[in-house]
Amino acid sequence: MPRLAVYALVVCLLAVAAAVVSFVEGSVLSGVVWVLMAGLSSNMTWYYVRRARATGPDTPATN
């Protein structure tokens, strides 16, 4: 898995955790913002994984 995909996945997991904490504490607006951030970083993860697969295993992807 490419490095940028791993970073985006970590951001996604942290955003989901922050959303859960926000909703538990009763802050709905910030929870929604964290959910949107998780969705964005999830899409970035899939983009980088697919881009790495399209370039092939023997060709390094340029950052």
Stockholm file with secondary structure:
# STOCKHOLM 1.0

chainA/1-63         MPRLAVYALVVCLLAVAAAVVSFVEGSVLSGVVWVLMAGLSSNMTWYYVRRARATGPDTPATN
#=GR chainA/1-63 SS CCHHHHHHHHHHHHHHHHHHHHHHHTCHHHHHHHHHHHHHHHHHHHHHHHHHHHHCSSSCCCC
#=GC SS_cons        CCHHHHHHHHHHHHHHHHHHHHHHHTCHHHHHHHHHHHHHHHHHHHHHHHHHHHHCSSSCCCC
//
